[in-house]
Every structure is written in C-alpha cells, then in structure tokens.
Amino acid sequence: MELNRFNNTLSVPAHTEVVFCSNSLKFDSRNNQHTSVDQKEVNRFGLTIFKQIYWTDMQVYLHPVSSYWCLLNPSEGLKRSRKDERYDHIQLQDHNIILAFGSLISPQQFKCVATKFQFEKQSNSDGSLYFAKYNSFISIHIEHVKFQLKRDHIDNHRGVIIDVKSSSHFIMHICLKGNLEEYACQDEEAVKDYKRQFCLHTARGQQWQPSFSTMRLSINNIQTNDDSVHNALSYFIQFFTCHSIPIHFGSINFSNKNSIYRNNLLRFKHTFIFEYALDMLTSVGCQIYEQIVNNQRLVKYIKELLNDNYSDSGAYYIFERLRRFVLSSESYFPELANEWSTIRNRYSTFYLGSTFYRIDNAWENYVRIPWFCLTPTRRIVKPFKFMQSNRVFRYISNVHDSMAIVEFRDDTGSAYLGQELVSFLEHYLTNGFWFGDRHYIHLHHAQSKIRQKQFYFYCEAEGKMTREKLESWMGNFDDERLPAKNTARRTQPFSSTEATIEIDKKFVASIRDFKTEDNKYNFTDGVGQISSELNLLIHKSIGVDVDGGGYVSSVLQIRYAGCKGTVTVNPLLDGETKQLLIRPSMNKFKCDHQMLELCKRSLRRNLCLNRQVINLLSHRNISNSRILVLQLQNILWLIKSLVSNQSAVSLLREKILSILPWSEISAHLLLCKEPFFRRLLLVAISNNLNQIVTRAHIRVPKARYMFGVVDECEVLNEGQVFVQITHEDGTKTVLEGSVAITKNPCHHPGDLRALQAVNHERLHHLYDVVVFPKRGLRPHPSEISGSDLDGDEYTVIWDPELVPISPNPIPYEYDAGQSPKPLNRIVTRDDRIKVLLDICEQDNLGLLSNLHLIFVDKFGIDSEEATNLAAAISEELDSVKSGQHPYTPQQIRELLDKAGKSRPDFMQACNYEQYPSQKILGKLFRSARSLSDSFNNVFPNRQNTNDEILLDNALLHNGYQEYVDAARSLYGRYQYEMFEIIGSYGFSNEIDLFCCIDSCEMKANERSDIQQTAQKLLKAVFRDIRQSFFDDIDSFQNSKAKASACYYVAYTDKSSKEQRMLSFPWLFASQLLANDTSMLENPLSLDSYWQCCLKKQFPSIRNLRPNDNQFMFMELFDMYSKNASNTNDEQMINNAEILIKNLITAAKFIHSN
C-alpha cells in the first residue's frame, strides 16, 4: 500500500497503520473519527519517544506543519512489490554520509571507538545503498569501502534508534552484536573488485578490532530535492520490521572529538588468568571497554586487585560475574563499578564455601579450558569451556593451561565460513595466535566439532612437550594414506569419553568380520563383544549402583587403543581368558593405550519423529490423518498436564530434570494450580510446542532410539530383527511383529525398512538395542542410510499404525561412488590442513538438507530431483572422511534456481515467498501452529516471575513463625547456589534450569552433558541444604514447622524478576505435605472438575456430538481420532483440534479459580 501525497497533504487509505516519527502534525477536520490517541512511551534506553499511531476505518487527510516522517503499514515488511533484481539500489551522490562504529555510553550520548572507525562521504563523492531482495542484507558504500549489514549483526533485543531530523536527513543508531563485514575496493577503476578485509595476526601484542556495540549512520541530502532519503529510511524500516528488530525514536548526541580509545589503551599486566578474565569482560562490547578505561572508580578497583595480589580464582570470579551481570542486566547501561564490591564480597563470603565450588572443582570426567572465538575482525574471549574430557586431556596433567578450544565464526556468529574466509581460517591453522605470553598452535579436533568449526589449540611451553611428541603419543596413523581419512582417524583420541578400567592386551582377542561372499558388505562392521563380568566392572567404575538396581547396559560404545565401535555383552565369555573381542573393522590405527573409554551406553531413549522420517512414512502410505492424529495426541498429552495430575506427573518425569519426588508431591497437590509447578508445566509445554511447530518433533510412545548390533548367535534370518525393551519398573518385553526401522539422517525412500521382530531366547541377554541378522544379500544397517554398527542409533517404531505394509523400496547403493586414490607417501600436517579447509569451505550439509525438504514438497520424495539430492547428502556427510563433495558451487547455485523463489510454509522462510504446502509436513505445521497460537494467546506470560503469589494456608503448619529467620538464612544460601548453577550454564532462571531448555551457551550436541552435570550439581546442593535444614530439628512436628517457614520465605520473597526461588520449599516436600489431605478429601476429582468446566464454560462443544447428553472429553477425542485415522476425514481432525483449543481455555479458567 503506497502513500498518496498531494502537495503538502498526506492522504492515508483506510485500514492503514500509520506511525509518525515527529509530533508536528495537524489533522484536517474531515473524516478524522475513530483515530487512536497519541502515545508517549519511555523505552529501555531511557529516551522519551513521541510516537503517533493512527488506526482508522476511513480515509484520513493529514497536514504537516513543518517536517514530517510517515511510515505506512511498517509491519508489512517487504510484502510491498519490489523490483525483480537481486537488490534495490539508492544512489547517494549528493548526500553527506557519516558512518561511525562505537557505543552508546548513556541514553543521550554515542562515542566512536577511534577516528579510524569513522567514515565520511562528502557531497559529490561516491556513495550508495543496496537493499538485497528478501531482506538478506544491506550494503553501505562510502567511496572505496563498503560495509554489509545482516540481520545477525544486529542486537534484536536492543534494536535501533531513529532520529528523523527532516524529510531529507535522518540519523540511526543500530545496536550490534557483531562487527559488520568490511570490503575494500582493490582497483579504483574496477568498481566491483571488492575484497573482504581481515585482521590476521602474526606477532605477539598485535591488536584485533574491538567488539563494536553500536553503529551510527547519518544520511543528509543537502543539495537535491528528491525522495532518496525518504526511500532509504523506508527500506531500512522494512528490513528491521521483517526481522522483528525493535525500532525506537529519539535523539542521541555525538561529538567526534571524544572517542573511547582516545590516547590510552587498556593494558593491565598481571597473570594469564587475570588478562584472560579481563579480556572476557571487554569482549562483550566496547561499551564495557569504555567504562574500564574512563570510569576512575572502576580503574581503582582493578588496580587494587593487582596491588593486593588477588588470587587468579578470585579475579576470574569477579570479571566473569561482571560479565554475567552485563549480559543479564535489564538496563542497557549497567554500571560495573556499582556491582564490584557486592561481587567481590560474595567470592569470599559465599563462593569459596559453596557446594557449587566444591563440586565444580572436583569433576573427574569434565574439564574447563580457555575458549576463544576468532572472527575476521575480532578475538572474542569466552568463559572457560566446560566439556567432557578425552584421552588427550587425561594424558596432559595441566590441560587447563596448555589446551584451548578455538571456534571460527563469521562476525554474524555463523559457523559457515565459505570461500572468501578460507584464507582467514588457513592463517590461524598454520600460524596459531598469541594470547598474553602464550602461543597457541593448532593441534586437531574432535569429529563431532568439525562442522561447528571448533578446533583444539595447544601451547607447547605450558604442555612441556612439543606438538609432534604429543601426536606421537596419540598413536601411529601412517598406514592411512588418504588425507581425509587420516585426518578423521586422528580425531579418535579427542572423542568425548569417560575413562573406565584398564584392560591388559592379554585379555583381548581379535575375531574375524563376517562379510558377504563378494566382500562388498560387512555384517559386523564396527561391533565386537565383551563379557558380562567386564561389563559390570565398567559400570561400577562410572558410578552405577549395579547391586542396588542401577541400569546395566547390554551394549557399550567404546574407544580402546586404536579401536572404535560398540561391544555387545556375551555371557559366554565370562570366566574365559579373552573377555574383550575386537574385530578388524574396529581397528583404525596403532596404539598401546589400554584404558577402555566409554563414549555412550545403551539406555531407554524416548523417540520423536522428525521431518525426514515423516516424509518417508507418508511415502510408504502411512495415512496423513494417522500422523496428524499422532501429533494431536502429543499436543493433548502436553495440554492435559494443566488439568490432570496424572498427565502432569508424566510430563514432568519425561521433560524435567529428575530431582524432585513427583509422585509424592502429586499425591497431595494439584500441580497445575501450584505456582512453581504450574510454571514448570507451562514452560515445558511451550518448549515442546515450539519443537513440534518448527521441527515436527512428534513424540511416539511405541518407539525408541536404539544402538544397532549384530546377532552373534546366528539365529536371525534375513528380514528379521530382535528387539527387547525395558520399562521403568524393571520388566522387559520382547517385540514380535512388524517394526519400522530407519536412522537419521534419512532422505532416500529406501532408508526406511519394515522388518519382522521375532523372539529368540538365546538373545534375551540383549535389551534396548536392535539386533540385526548376520545373514542375507546385504546387511540391513547398510540398507538404512548406509549405516554400520559402530555406534549408529536407529529409529525403531512398533506402533502398528506407523509400520508400512507396502514392500520395502530398493535401498540406495551408498558406497557405489569412485573411491579416492591414496597418496604414495605419508600424510603430512599440510595435507590435513588442506582437508580441513576444504571441509569448512564446502560445508553445505544444512543447505542441501533444506533443499531436499523443498524438492520433496515440490516434486515428491521419489522424484529424480529428490533422490539425486538424497544421494548427494550422504556423500556430503561422508566428506569429512572421504574429502569428496557432491557438488561444485555452480551446481549448488543451479539447485537453488531449481528450488525457485518460493518455500513451503512449514519452513517458515521469511525471506522467501511462502505457499501452504499440501503435503503432510504442511498440514502438520498448520495444525500445530494453530494450537500453539491458541496456547500462547491464553498463556502469554508463562513464567510470570513478578506476579503476586497467594500462600496456601494448608501448607503453613503450627509454629512456623519461630523458624522464619533460620529459613530466610537457608534460603539466601540456596539462592546463591542456584544462581551459580544457572549462571554457569547460561540459563535465565530456575525454571529454565529445571526444564534444561536451550541456554545461550548450549549447543544441541551438548544437551546431554548439561543435563547430566546440572543434575549432579542440583542433587549435591539439595543434599547439603537438606542436611543443614535438619541440623537443629529434634522432632517431626518441628520439621513440619520449619518446612512451612521455608515455604513462607520463598513464596513471600519480593525479589524482582528472575531471583525468586520457588523450588526451595519442595526440597522438604515430605515435611511440608505431611498430614495434608486436600487432595484426598476432595470428593470431586480434578478430571471430573475439568470435564464439568468444559460443559459449563463451552456449551458449544456439545455441537460436535449432537443428541448426546453424556459428555466425556477423552471418549469424544478418541472417537474423532479413530474416525480420522480410519477414514481420512479432515472434519474429524478439525473437531479434535477444536476440543484441544477448548481444553486450553478451560485450563486457564481452572487456574483462575
């Protein structure tokens, strides 16, 4: 919708949102009814903003008195028509442009970092703006330099401040989280010859660019009378609104005579840790640097640390906690000096005596090492990386001094580096870098880290040995002459493992692999055997209570000497001399290391479908309605937790850290109405709904993830598998009948196999794994995504409605390509670096996977386009070992052209045209999004951390007042312990911690480590707090009173936002809930209550089942679900959705009463 301008009158069409960035407007007297009032607001910069928003149902005429700026429908983004070219170009030849990088140091002032970071263009010199189609970037050209601004450069929390001076002049301050991409013109005659600029450091003491916090852009048209400035700002606004970047209006002062660096650079010489911690704080942004340089009180505090010879541990604590304060602060301008004394006092008063400190300094299988992020312009210092140990780390005694993890990123934070950044990566892999007096050089990487561009760097001076000597200790890899495979072999000692027991070579034997007659396939690829005796010793060594009912796995994924793979328990090996049997397919290099290291073990692992599996199931004629019903059942399971204690306990057990006694608590409380547990439920529901909407993660009760192993007893025939599952109560069930099996990633139609599960007594010692036969024309794992048995986890589904009955498609021949030729010499470090550069430059796995989703939606999963791409994805996955990539950059561009300009709606690709997909993923997406929107509308503020909490008087036992002071003291200690855990993992509050949702420091592959270690810390804190609780208790009655005091203190805490700890009293649930019979005495069960609620509050729901006076929600839902699955009736699906939406609203009503 365009703006109509006649002379000096703005004619605004009806039903149009209009935002004015000035207050000098008058209305024409005509047709000005129904307009909204002016709005004044103060944003979090402290700026008072005058913003006039007019919404009318008829045309409005507005007369500007002096200057104006009007934006029509800003939320529409780029829905307006744009040119077909790659970008829209605005020439700024006659404009003055000033671009400066620095920081907002107050609500009224911007400072440039230094004069060299300020760029000016006078009139009559070259300048222009390029706005890429679909808002992917904005390019700012000033003479022979250009800067590229992308969405991920911008801090979308702080946003943008716009100051409209006139219709020909505006200034904007864009808050940044990454430095812009800078390009310099190499040839003034060749305008398009721009080259990316890097800060490549080769010597000690060289400086990187600072982390810019704000970018200031001023554009002033002083000569011509055209719409260029108006259009430029409109495009900027469209870019910001498209990416949901908040926009503020206000005026900021700037003087180029006063810069942050001025004549002094920040240099406090002390220990490595001191310098590391200080750089970690300043890496947040140059607004922090400005305080440390120019705030005299802060400078004084830092010098006091130096003069007092404060411990490294104390200095790190202070600077790391200041960093947390800055990143979590509600204020945009946190004053570090004001927090200094409080943080320093906490170190000696709380931290050194805390449970967190004791546990965090005693991890046996985890380490903290320096963590650097290198970008083309910056060296970002991060808090020490907490990570699982490995063989190399255990060998080096001072790993925290000699090792560092270094990740390479573009300044947007992206791990995709691309061709233009290859030289940047090569420089540091070849030359290393200096930090303080330490020179870090590239050592190697773990296989799981390569696509994240994370590498281990090593300091020889601290490690007390050369890199070559350390590599020699790791093993002999010279027999492998393929550079890519040699590089992959060397990652094995860096696998995240847990040391268990040493096994002397005399107890180890080599047994043969079983292959097909033509030697083409290997049935036993990557799997060996272990005695049950050794297996029990291993479990005891990792802390499993094998005598007290602890879970003992039947399959272990291991590293031993130069071997990798899985070993299955074989009771027949007990008492034998050889109790660990290794196959040649497991042996990767020569090594004398004798410690058996554990990567992972078989466990009960719940399963969720994903988009790839769903596409395969749909292709195999599993009805769309059945999958839609499964998703609705999943969502109903989530929502029912808000109205049913049984469902709430089920959800909490599966989705929340296993810390609290859920069954005991639920026997006495309505969990959905209790403030703490209600928040846990709401956040868990929200997080899972988001996973369903964005990734189609649909929980399947009759399915699990399992290791794949081989039938050593040779009782299974081709087409058969053995699957025995365990249950929480310790019982076991052997599956019989058809099962569907696949493995992620799975893109080819043949990757999903329907096999027959059978029962064989000789295999009963194996459980929670899938056992494949040792017979047939081709191993079944090889048919499934070209897999093997060295630790691959398979998707096993035994839900009869999800197992295809159609014949299995012909599997893809994944190893049919031409093998690369080995070198006729030993592979060198230069060869390995070339492999790494090639992997990083052509890492297109994510792009190819997205293209496959598009091709499947547009052409079908069995189309030539999709099957060819499926094969290519498999080749791309193996490129880290083979060194071969399926496509050239030109071929990828051709694939993108074939994908077209539109994307299916379920991909939520806001930068493309979107269409409603008619395939199963589109239907699932729209159904889930509709229900998710209903939930978010009914429960908009799920944590309500500042809401008033009403005490439950039934939980206030007699005499609790006498213990309030003691409870308050214990609560303060608990608060501190919890803050340490929350801050250490980057969570926001206790709810996020218990739900273990994604934190700012958590990667997807680190989730299990975070859950495991956070749970261990919480258990230790709970144990110590409970012990202190009982120190002065001499009777059960007094324990009840003290528990009530803890409840009173926590639930009346007036702390703001994230600081309340409502979990505190539930450490003493047995005492707090003693004699509470509120649930037992309630004659009307909660289930009956919400049934009545639905009937009374939503009588329209009866229309779904006319002529039936009896209303039972679940019966009705089950009826619709069954009919939908049997008849593919979409109306039945719609009815089931309506039921869930009504249930969501009923849940809100129950909570409010």
Steps between C-alpha positions, in 0.01 A plus 500: 500500500662824390482850645301751295642850523327801355690823553563503874210276595537131588204295389492183704289211370254330730601214728861612504737516792695826497800575720625859515850569618430863584226679685450799271187380328148640482187327384271617231155529650362253250444136590720484807278290720612168643866595523702383796654732755863608498733268686805601702733235626842475660708222358777311676759746372336757728388703198158659491345417166209677342332256268165569340314192389179555309261223409182590318230333300478787252733721300693764696662824377794633695677837465865521604581833659876485466672169438354157506583140472228249436521121482208306360440146618858448628415151619429395145874482432577410143154390405498810283608438147870537433715477194598165357871575523718354771491826693355850494755778457480855637765737369624755756732704281398842639462392861716533805548162668668434834549142617659448842552193720507517875251487784211673668652587835184660639142563389615830350851436363677295237878465491706379207770248588772693318530732203609216271157344550316807372430525128372814330375573150458857389265605224616439142690184600387141458245356737205263474280251678408152378200323653504132415185331391327305778686720752806277524740795538556872459821622338630847583752642250715796593751582228733195475379315808178309554344349810246223495232494770306178561227412744738300718730799544223680688413464868131423455441558869618860503413579141532833322456866594391732219523878510316667210638849467300590190365347184855507360704404805493212747741346748472146627686312770498124446592287801739224394598157619757450225729722295389569144664336202746746348613493137757720332519577130826360364489697178342844491425453132330165555205596716394142571845377604441490876691273736404396852720659767648292785707558811767231457739499793846358478688653792456532874334823611312575182148633540170375366210730442282563805149358518289789378182550703331756277515626144405861427380588149412854394364575152434861404385619159614861486481572126221322315129493562408134450367201691835325548519549878130417540547181298820405682336522842196312372724215386683499833168487685384214281823313572462545876131411512552195280751366753299606810766747608352757743500858377523800734490871419717753678798733478856401596795740541829438325832682494785369289746677729440249777569133425515194723864412443633856497871483588496202733449131435394259771802307626516355851796264508465211743449123476356311206172440682468867594552611141271227371219595740531872422495436124199273552314795650604754236411253221135568583528834320685828493243659732665288774845597379397864528408456866823323588708769330310809609321412826754598763328306776511181293864557407577540869330170585694314233832644616416396856468140378846528349658664804342250738629208292147368494474132408444398141186319610366814666582725204336260258194481726461879512537562127290200399218608735521854367459352153191312613365821653549689172338230285203451731446860601165658425675833464672580172763693692610284794744664741776249572647703783172479691511119496870456573494493880198270516658246265838514674340442839299207370820326392636469852168492685308250289690359206803338665277313744226411254394157385537624143867586557570163661336297225616719212863458603476124536360378168673177402383486142460866409746783450494876456737640242547845340248571226566742216286602206693642205313701238634695201525810722497388864642266759214433741596355836229285656462344846701181538336224298349228717525178304534127532854375511677277248808284471735788416371723778547222756859451387591868537528580870442877466238494227341829612833678439618329185180444302237735360194453286481744211190549287501691174200711414395769261418823680131414478570199723453259209717188488478501120822656377489458122763566239573862589601402855726205415815709525389626841462144630818379332703776664418390853514126432849554361641770727295483818451813709632672812311572817711672762825307515349179366526392140219263407548278196250272328501142628187327364127468560227258602295355216179641648648852508620541144172629354478743791850623400638424847863396533742418780802727525805418708766703683827308490665709773222419747462139389872435550521303175495576131193450287682228308580306817140521616376378162748214512357393838147501355589218260639409161273603213750463215334194348205715391610679181168671414533855642130532593484159665834557675360828635187321620702224669691758703176629650450173689715589805297823528163322525313600815534195721498384858796297623388170654742211561831396353486174307829329435557385143521140621125511568427627149462294186436581136214321328410502134243717326209335316465622144296413195654253257615779269654691797289799405311524829595440862234369738712569810635840404608672822365257763680268741422312822564534873440271795225584749768494773701778335179684422406507870848625597468780245161602636630504856792719392262767367291502816206277406355323803493157339410328828220745581300480183698745287451468124765272348530541125538209262693697235786748541641744248873504573848616413783258578856539374455576129154345489155656487153355485251317717530184706205280591481303821565127451452299824682204342827697532478505882788304650688490171849639458395723212210716618519787250468400134593755234446474126729636226225744392534665843876550481590840353863566599788365708502591868606344830240678714322243722231703676151411381324828439123528493329729247141398558297204621166353406211645700125555473478792257162645410446585137353791309431497129658769287433638154718249319339196663152644452564549128611137472198371692264703284669368187446145629123561515469571871193722484537872557207483739676242716808723532282805566316308772832398652601867516165594656542224758846638578365854545206372706747318727674833555185703560340238728785556744330831584181328609603151609750406770570167334588670173701767684715238672551319168619822335721607791670161520579500131588865440637634832828415675442202731549677832173529687266221624222559250275216611508603865433864417219420256325285760435814706496791257317607190819560304334717239384750765820514707709802380841330468378182333260692277793701368699184437208355309435811294864540396535129420182514291612815319842356424354176365234677294777705342687180410186357342427815298855570382640148463201264499639324808208270578526270798428134424430286809558175312843584365856552622852586393730197523854393422522247221701179556542165330360158582809315624291187561401483132134423572346785299420469132502773239213740560487424873612700805496445874378784721451475876397816685518575871252696709539736795391228741780270382284266293583411142297436185617323185339654193339273243357605168581766242719795599617802303869585522699792367789723609553874488572655264266314265413655164471214251172299475697180566639629831186387687472121529211291631649190666361217710573497874530147634567340838811287559592391849871495420488879449319589823821634654473797259248776568424857392693432180400374157675178396549452126562165327838382380343354186368627169606659176574831671512607867182681602700785664668562165157522336397763756679822407822308438549441873720267702516373859777713653256713702227603258164542672194375317139612511289197592120531479260223598176697492299287252337810350842644413662187353469486119346190345616583148812325366832655598640721220833410348766643733748749368853383427685746718854379433467479124712809432860496391741480793771766523857391436742487795828688497825317432650662810417570863226757557644827635355780713470718190289225338273490802459877509396493134235242594369724776489803274314302238244377755445849639481666158248255357295416805160495334326230702240731652426666166463166322269367771275805465500466124393137540197613703410742220548241224294240686219751542510618139596187309445204734742293709545242223560761229830508320577838652443378856672160468808651338518753779457226763803323357695826499418566866643160592817584308520839671466330839794275417709786361677540835643151443516481123597857412251488212204736463202426274452845350703793379391853600354545150295181533366617836390826341318294236325303775394825662361620167307173467357552850348825375403816682238346728521279806243275672344668803630243750857620436403849625748658257404862554742618231311311228152485362310236695225268386283259701647155450237237420721214610511354849762741641287798400189354660688416818649848513172686462323281752779533757539873442129555552503317832828661604355844427196415711725397787715812471193724488349343809831476690703797369723546805595148592751564776337806660806548714370822650140404564353497847487154655228400740607278787326167553407510869476122507880494466561732797538263793477609863809674633655587167557862610774387741710373208459788258843653574677165466306431181593840358870432564477158336304651210775757437757223480276299266447805281874549464562134411224508240627826350841340454357202314266713294773747406760232433285339231357821358141442610268785591331370812416191701215401268729492198752298703247237607361481147858502365387699198754645260729750668717764338810284552348162404541322170263222394767230534584618853148459640559159660820620670320807632211293630731249664730749672224744594308214657806393697554856625135537596502170688808609693346837585173337604686251718705769678202734548290216639779404737518857630121505529501208745796621708283660772189283465412261782150390405286437196257768612779758503616385158149568371507848651844576352395372159201735517735785590705419189182506296400834653841660439525389136142582406504845663837594353464841336810460284441614146494306180727195495619494861217323678561131565161336539664158481652550847222360724453192282835366617305421815185370331452211746492739794308776324225271377474285811139451612378701199186328378368768270516269202373198688203686643395653170186306403520631145810384319687747284415300190130528578546868580638593162240286327233707673696812420489427130128428504413817693741746341481373145157364426576541129723198528187286523434587136787273410292207619128578470226295667730381777443629849802317638818693439835324559788694355743214441231275353410774258863569410572130453192465280613785273856367492392149410262621229767729359757219484256255342326729252748787440214736582645848544190614688584249772846658529342845522265380774790358699684832466193686627489272804864575585449876454205487737709302745770770490242764588350278769846455651533877530158514670602230748821687582307819564257338744 
